């Protein structure tokens, strides 16, 4: 069942693009007694995996339809790339999308911008990308290990030429939708704050990749973190800040939404109650 939540005038719907198995090969810190304990506590084998999502998000308000990210497309195998199907289940086609906010240019967030033939899937949409992220991926120092991300970025730039708006990393994209810099996972990685009528939700993108593991041990990095030390510092700072706030959170690779609170070990995600959804 597709999950959605309302934040003032905005309706945000999770678009499940697919899943992936999260093991200690992906989060090396989980190759420990603490990691084995967390997996087993979740009813899983001691080496995992936990099955984690690839999410994009639809945002509807008035007569507008926007996306945050687009999922993997054909970049991560045929069992993924389900965002267009999810949109159709909501009664939309790709050409109905007006704007797409890109949190960062890893291919599991941008591969869905392209059809299997390598063409623009969202032919009426304008893309919004933070300036630090765009500067990095169009520069000359992309690491060898990110060649696949770089290839997709170049294809996206070609196919969406004239429809990409590069904005400051903390830009208000439209009233109520704002970039929030969350650097580390990639050089210009951002979240998106959605706020209206005194309510707010932060979609924190790839700040966290496993609810099973990283709420308890937020200092555990994932292998794709491009600056692991900075990613950890960003995560710790934000989690500590959110403990005292009424901000709802959601993520690209975590399920559901809720509020961050102190947990048994470090932090936990406290699910929303029914009143939060209306």
N, C-alpha and C positions, 0 to 999 in steps of 0.2 A: 504494500500500500504506500502510495506517495505521501510524504510528510510535508506539511506546510505550516506556516506561522504568520500571523499578522503583526506588523509593527506600524502603528498608525495607519496611514493610507496604503502602505506597502504590503503586498502579500508575497512572501518568499516561499518558494517550493524547491525541495531537494530533488535533483535530477541524478539518479544513480546510474553512472556510466558503466559500472562494473566493479569488481573487487580484486584484491590481491592478497596473497598469504604473507603475513608479517611474521618473520622468524628472527632468531638471533643473527642470521646473516645480514639482515636489514638493520636491526638495532643491536649492535654488538654488546652493549651493556647488559642485554637480556641473557647473554651466555654467562650466567652467574646463579648462585643459589637464590638470590632475590628474584631474578627473572623466572626461574623454574617455579618458584612459589606463586608468582602472579599468574602464570599460565594455568597452573593446577587449580588455583583459587577460582579461575574463570571456567573451570570444567574442561580444560584443554590438556593435551599432552605436555610434559614438562619442557619440551623444546618448541612448543607451539605447533602449527601457526595459529595466530588469530586472523580471522578474515576481515580485512579492513576495506573501506569503500574508496572509489574514485567518485567524487561528487562535483557536479556543476550546480548552479542555482538559477532558477527563473525568478524574476522580480516583476510583478504586475502592479500597476496603479493607473487609475483612470483608464485611458485607452492605450496605455503603453505596455510593451513587453521588452524587457532587457534580460541579459544573462550576466552572471559572474562566471567567467571561464567556460570552457566547452567540452571538457573531458578529453579522452585519449584519441578519439576517432579511430583510425586504422593503425595507430602507432604502437599498440600494446596487445595485438592479437584479436581474433574475431569474437572472442567472448566478451569484449568490451566495446566501446563506441555506441552505447545505447541512448545517448542524450536525444538524438532526433526522434527515436521511438517514444521516449518519455514526453517530449513536447507534443507529439501527435496524440498521446493519451490525454493531454490537457486541452486538445482542440486546436493546436497551433501547427503551423508549418514553419520551416526555417526562414522563409521570406517575411514572416511576421515580426521577426526580431529587429528592433530598431538600434539598440546599442549593446555592446559587449564590453564589460570591464575585465581586463586581464590582470590577475594578481601577480603573475610572473610568467616567464617564457620557457618553462619546462614543458616538454611535449605532452605530458599527461594532462595539461591544462589548455594547450593550444592545438593539439592534433585534431580535435573535433572541429576546428575552423575550416578544415579541408575535406573535400569529398574523397572517395577512394581513388579518383582520377587526378587528385591534386589541385582541384579547383576550389574557389571560394564557396563554402556551403551557405553562408548567410549573406546573400547578395545585396540586401538592403540595410545592413547593419554598419554602424560606425564603431571602430574599436578604440578603446581608451587604455593607454599603457603609461606607466610611470616613467619619468625621464631617466632615472638611474638604471632601471632595468633595460630600457631601450639602448642607452649608451653602451652598456656592457655587451649586449648581444650583437650589436652592430660594430663593435670595436675589433681589435686585433689580438685579444688575449683570452679567447674562449678556450678552456681546458680541453685536452684530448678526450677526456671521459664524457664530455658534454657535446660530442660531435652530432649526435642524433637530435638533441635540442636545437643546436645551431642550424641544422639542415631544415627542420620544421620552421624555425623562425624566418629563415630566408625565403621559404616558400610562401609563408603568410604575408611577409612584406611585399612580395611580388603580386600575390593574388588580391590583396586588399589595398593596393596602391591608391592613394588619394582618399582613403577612408580610415586612416589611422591617425588618431589625435594623441600626441605625446604631451603629457601634463605633469606638473610638479608632483612629487611623491606623496604630498599631503593635500592634493587638490580636492576641492568640492567639485564633483563631476556633474551632478545636477543637485538641486536642493534636496537634502536628505540622504544623499549617497556620497561618501567621502573616502578617499584613500587614507590608510593608516600605515605608515612605514613600519615594517617588521623585518629588519634586515638579518641576513645570515644564511637562511636556506638558499637564497640566491642573492646577488649583490643589490638588487632593488626590490626584493620581495615585499609585497604589501598585503594588508588585509583591507576589508571594506566595512566601514561603519554605516549602518542603516538606521536612521532615526527620524521620528516624526511624532508629534503630539505627546512629547514627554517620554516616549519609549525608544529603546535602542537595542540593536543587536550587532555584534561584531562577528563578521565572517572572517576568521583568522587564517584562512587558506592553509598553508603547510607549516604553520607554527608547531603542529603536533600531528603525528602519524599513527598513533595507537592509543586509544583510550585505556586499553588493558594495561599498558606499560608506563606511558610517559606522564600521566597525572601523578603517579606514585613516585616515579624517578625522572623528573623533568630534565635532569642533567644528562640523560642518555640521548645521544645524537643518533640520527639516521645516516646511512651511508651516502645518500644524495645531498646532504647538507654541504654546500660549497664553501662555507666558512663555519665549521662546527662550533668553534668557541663563541663566535658572535651569535649564532643561532641559539645556543644554550643561554647566553646572557639575555637575549631578547625574550626567550620563553619564560625564564625565571622572573624577569622584571614585570612582564605583562601579567603572569599568573598572580603574582603578589599584589599588583594593582587591582586586579579584578575581584579579589577576595572581598574587598570593601565596597564594591559597586553593585548596582542593580542591573548591570549590562548582561543581556543574554549573549551566548556565544554559540557558534557553529563552525565546523571545519570541513575542509575538502576531504580529509581522510579519517574523520571520526563520525560516529552516528549521533543523530538527534541534536537537541539543543538544550541548554540549561544555564545555570550560573556556577561560577567557580567558587568553591568554598574550601576551608581547611579539611583535610582528610585524615585518615588513620595514619598514613605514612607522610604524605606531603599535601596533596590537593585532591579534590574530587569534583566531578561534574554533577550538580544537583539538578535532576530533571525538572522541567517546567510543570506547573500544575495546569489544570484545564482552563483556569481563568486567563492564563498567559496567552492562550491560543486565539482569543477573540477580542 
